Structure formats: C-alpha cells, structure tokens
Amino acid sequence: MERISFTTDIWSDPDRKPYMAVTAYWMERQPLQVSQTLQHRISLRADLIGFIHVPGSHTGEHLAEMFLYILDRLQIANKVSFILILLKIY
C-alpha cells in the first residue's frame, strides 16, 4: 500500500450534535495464480477510520484539527504529505 486517499463528512444528529466521519481508500494488490502464471488482482479498499463528535465551531481550521486528531490517533499523521480542502457552498 503506497497511497491513501481520505474523505470526510460532517453532519448533525436529530439533537443537533455534530459528528465527523473519515473514510480511507487505497488500492490493494493481491497475488492471483492463473494456470501456471502468477498475476495480480488490484482491488479498491475502503474503511471507516474515524467517527468523532465535533463540538464547537465548524471552521475549516477546527475541522482540519479534528481530521488530524483522527490521523494522529492511528499514528499515520506523519505519513500524510498533502491535504486539499474543497468546500462546497450552497
């Protein structure tokens, strides 16, 4: 596994408590024996790596802190080399 992509989503429950989910995506190469030839199958993998209550403001800075908190808990924050933040405003 060389590269991981992340998506995040934030929403509020019926009691208006905000939560953030973080999902990781990566390609996994698996050996596959076909006849007498070793080939590889590439599969897209995805896992929910974080689900956290997000109290306070929903500024970009605060949400980034929450995202980095999740990565830090998994001890992978130092492996992230690029973060692109896209905001969709309605």
Backbone torsions as a table, in degrees:
resi	resn	phi	psi	omega
1	MET	NA	118.2	-177.6
2	GLU	-104.5	-39.9	-175.5
3	ARG	-132.6	145.3	178.3
4	ILE	-127.2	137.1	173.4
5	SER	-109.3	150.7	-178.5
6	PHE	-126.1	148.4	167.2
7	THR	-127.7	150.5	175.9
8	THR	-130.7	153.6	175.0
9	ASP	-145.1	144.6	179.1
10	ILE	-132.2	138.7	179.5
11	TRP	-154.8	172.3	179.5
12	SER	-114.8	144.1	176.4
13	ASP	-79.7	178.2	-178.7
14	PRO	-58.1	-23.4	177.7
15	ASP	-90.2	9.9	177.9
16	ARG	69.4	24.0	174.3
17	LYS	-87.7	123.9	-177.5
18	PRO	-83.1	142.6	178.0
19	TYR	-133.6	152.6	175.6
20	MET	-123.1	136.0	173.0
21	ALA	-114.5	141.6	176.6
22	VAL	-125.2	127.0	179.2
23	THR	-116.3	137.7	177.0
24	ALA	-107.2	142.0	179.1
25	TYR	-129.4	138.9	176.4
26	TRP	-156.3	162.2	176.6
27	MET	-97.0	135.4	180.0
28	GLU	-119.4	129.3	-179.7
29	ARG	-99.0	122.4	-177.9
30	GLN	-121.6	134.8	178.0
31	PRO	-66.5	143.2	-178.0
32	LEU	-140.4	119.5	180.0
33	GLN	-86.9	116.5	177.4
34	VAL	-119.3	114.7	-172.6
35	SER	53.8	-119.5	179.6
36	GLN	-108.9	16.1	-178.2
37	THR	-111.4	133.3	175.6
38	LEU	-88.5	118.4	176.6
39	GLN	-119.0	178.2	179.0
40	HIS	-128.7	143.6	174.4
41	ARG	-109.6	133.5	178.7
42	ILE	-106.2	126.2	-178.2
43	SER	-121.4	141.6	172.2
44	LEU	-81.9	127.2	179.2
45	ARG	-114.4	150.3	178.0
46	ALA	-148.8	140.7	176.9
47	ASP	-145.3	142.2	171.0
48	LEU	-75.2	117.3	-176.3
49	ILE	-106.0	-9.2	179.5
50	GLY	-160.1	143.1	174.6
51	PHE	-147.4	114.7	-169.4
52	ILE	-141.7	144.7	172.9
53	HIS	-72.1	135.5	-176.7
54	VAL	-120.7	82.0	177.9
55	PRO	-73.9	159.7	176.3
56	GLY	90.8	-164.1	-175.3
57	SER	-71.3	158.2	179.6
58	HIS	-108.5	41.6	176.3
59	THR	-71.5	159.6	177.8
60	GLY	-57.7	-39.3	-179.8
61	GLU	-64.0	-44.4	-179.4
62	HIS	-67.1	-41.8	178.4
63	LEU	-65.3	-37.4	176.6
64	ALA	-63.6	-39.5	177.2
65	GLU	-61.5	-41.7	179.1
66	MET	-65.2	-42.2	177.8
67	PHE	-61.6	-47.1	179.5
68	LEU	-66.8	-30.9	175.8
69	TYR	-60.9	-44.4	178.9
70	ILE	-63.7	-46.2	178.9
71	LEU	-62.0	-38.8	180.0
72	ASP	-65.7	-40.4	178.3
73	ARG	-61.2	-32.2	178.8
74	LEU	-87.3	-0.4	-179.3
75	GLN	59.4	40.2	177.0
76	ILE	-124.3	3.1	-178.0
77	ALA	-59.5	-36.4	-179.1
78	ASN	-73.0	-8.1	179.8
79	LYS	-96.7	-7.5	-179.7
80	VAL	-84.6	125.1	-176.0
81	SER	-108.8	-13.0	-175.4
82	PHE	-155.0	130.0	176.5
83	ILE	-126.7	124.4	177.1
84	LEU	-113.6	124.0	-179.6
85	ILE	-106.5	121.8	176.7
86	LEU	-114.4	127.9	178.1
87	LEU	-111.3	131.3	176.8
88	LYS	-107.5	115.6	-176.9
89	ILE	-107.2	128.6	-179.7
90	TYR	-96.1	NA	NA
